C-alpha cells in the first residue's frame, strides 16, 4: 500500500514537470518538426508519462508508445488509450526479445531502469542524490526490429531508457530517417557506444539538446567524431540531454 502511494506521488510529480510548463509543449513541437510530418509513424521508446507522445500527436504523427512500468502504462492508457493513432506497447526494449528485471524508482518512476550499471553510476553522483531503486519487477522485453515488424518502419525513433540506450540500439538492424537517444554524463561510455552504433547503421549527421532546453546545441550538424568529442568535453554539471542522429 505504501509503495503504491509513493508511486502515485511520483507519477503526479512527473505530470507536473512534463505537462505543467506552458512553454514546454510549443518548444517540443518546434524541435520535432525538424523530423516529423503529418501522417508519419514515430516510435517513443521509454514513453514515461507521454509528453513526447503529446508532441508527436500535435504534429499529426501516428505513435507507438513503449513503456514497461505498470504505473506509467496506466497513465499512458488514461491519456491516449482511446486515440486510434496511438499504439501502446507494455515492454522494455533491448537487443533481444524475452523478459528482463526492471529496477523501479518508486519516488521518481521516470528514472526506473533495466541497467544495473546505471544505478551504480548514479550512486553518490552530483545531481543524483537521494535516488533509490528499491523495487524489482520482471517485464517483457522486445526489440526495435520486432516493433518495426509489427507496426511498420517509423521516420523517427526517440529512445529514453535510463542507461539502457545502447542495448535498445543493438536491437535495431535497419536505419530509419532519424532517431534520438538520451545521454547522461555519469555514463558517457554509453553515449559513445550509441554514437558508434549509429555510425554502423549509416547515420552521419549529429546534433544534441542539453537538458530540457529543446533547442539544438550546434547550428550545423556535426559528424560522429565531433559529437563524441563534444560529449567528452561537457562538464559533469550539464548532467544529461539527447543526441539526435539523421541519415542526411
N, C-alpha and C positions, 0 to 999 in steps of 0.2 A: 504493500500500500504506500509506504513512504517513498519507495523507488518510483512509483507511478506519479506521485505528486512532484518529485524532483524533475522527472522527465517533462511533465506538463509545464512546469515553470520554465524549464529550459527552452521548450518549443515556443512558449509565449515570448520569451526574451528574444529569440531569433526572429520571430514575426515582427517585433517592434523594430529591430535593427534593419531588417531587409525590406520591410514594407512601410515603415513609419516615416522615412525621409521622402518628401515630395519631389525632391530633385533627383533622387536615385533612378526612378523609372525612366524619365527622359534621357538621362545620361547613358543608361544601358541601351536604350533604343538607338541613340546616336552611334554607340560603339558597334553594336551588332549589325547595324545597317550596312556596314562595310562588307558583310559576308552573306546576308540573308535577304531574299526577295519573297514576296507573297507566293505561297504555294510550295515553297521549298520544304524539304524534310530536314529536321535538326535532331541530333541526339544530345540529351542533357544527362551526362554520366555523373552521378552524385547530385541529384536534383535538390536534396535537402528540403527546404520549405517552399521551393518553387518560384523564387523571384525571377530566375532566368527563364523559367517556363513562361511566366507572365510576359516578359520582354519578347520572347520568340513569338508568342501568340499575337501580341500587339503588332508585330511586323508581318503577320499573316502566314507564319510558318506552321507546318504540322510538326508535332513534337513527340518524341519518345523519351519519357522521363524515367530514369533508372535510379532506384534508391532501395537499399536493403533494410533500413531501420523501420520497425513496425510503427513507432510513434510518428515518424515523418511521412510514412506511407499513408497513414490516416489523414494527415494534413493535406497531402497532395490529392488524395481522393475527395476530400471535402471541397477543395478549391477547384479541382479540374476533372473530377471523376465523371461529370456529365458533359464534358466537352468532347465531341466526337473527333476532334482534331488532336487530342492528346491521348497517347497510349502510355500507361503506367506499368513499368516492369519492376517487380519486387525481387531485386537481386543485387549482389555486388558484382563488380566487373574485374576480370583478371586475365591471365594468359591461357587459362583452360576452364572448361565447364566442370561443375561439381558442387561442392559446398566449401565453406570457409568459416573460421571463427572471427567474428566481429567484436572488437572491444568498444564498448559503448560508454561515452562520457555523459552521465545522466544529467549533469547541470549545464552542459554545453553540447547538445547532441550533434550539432553540425561539424564537430571535430572528431566524431567517432571514426574508427579506423580499423582496417584489416592488417595493418603493418605494425608488428612489434618494434621494428627499428624506429618508426616514427615516434612511438611512445618513449622509447629510450632516448631519442634525440631531444624530446621536449622536456625531459626531466631536468629541472633546475635551470632551464634556458630562460634568458630575459624575454619577457613578453608572454611566457607560457606558465607563469607562476599560478599555482592553485588548481591546475588542470588534473583531473583524475579519471582514469578509465577503469571503473570499478565493476562493470558487468560484462559478461561474455555470453554471446549467443551464436548459434550456428545459423548461417543464412545461405541461400542458394548463390552459386557463383556462375556467371556466364561470361561470354567474350563479346567484344565489339563485332567480330566476324559473325558470330551467331545472331546478334541483333540485326545486322545487315541482312542476313539470310531470311529473317522473319519479317522485317519491316521495309527493306529496300535500302539503297545507298543514300546517306544524307549528304547535304552540301557542306555541313558544318557539324563538328563534334566538340562539345565542351566537356572537359574532364576535371573534376574537383573531388578527389577521393583520399585526401589526407595522407600523403606519403605513399600511396599505392599507385601513383600515376604511371610509373614505368611498367608495372605489372599489367595495367589496363592497356597500355600501348602495345605490349607484347602480344596481346590478343587481337591486334589489327594487322592484317597482312595485305591490305589494299588501300591505296591512298584515296582520300576524298579531297574536295577543293580546299578546305581549310579546317583547322582544329585549334583548340587551346587546351593548355593544361596548367593547373595551379603549381606554383613552386613555393617552398618555404626555405628560408635561409638557415634553418637548423639542419637541412638536408640538401645542400647544394648538389651533392653527388646524384641524387635522384633526378634533379632538373637536368644535369648534364647527360644522364642516361636517356632521358626523354628527348633531348635535342639530338643525340646520336641516333635514336630510333627514328625520329622524324626525318633525319637526313637519309637513312636507309630506305625510307618509304618514298623518297623523292622530293621532300619539302626543301626548298632553297631560300625562302624568304621568311624572316622572323621579326617580330616586334614584341613589346611587353607592356603590361599595365601594372603599376605598383599599387598594392593595397586595394582600396576601393575607389581609386581616382577615376576609373572608367575612361581614361584618356591615354593614348599611346605615348611611350617614353621617347620614341625615335621618329623624327619627321620622315625619314626614309627607312624602308625596311632593310634589314641587315642580314648577313649570311650566318650560318650556324656557328662558325668560329668566333665571329664578333659577338654573337649572342652569349656564347659561353664565357667569353672574356668579360662582358658587361655584368653577367651574373656573379662572376668571381670577384669583381671589384665592388659590389654593393656592400655597404655597411650592414652589420647584422641587425641594426635597429630598423632597417627597412622591412624586415620581418617576412613579408610574403607578397605574392602577386600572381600574375598569369602570363605565360608565354603564348604567343599566337604564331602559328605556322601556316603558310599557304604555298600552293604549288607555283603560282605565277603572280 
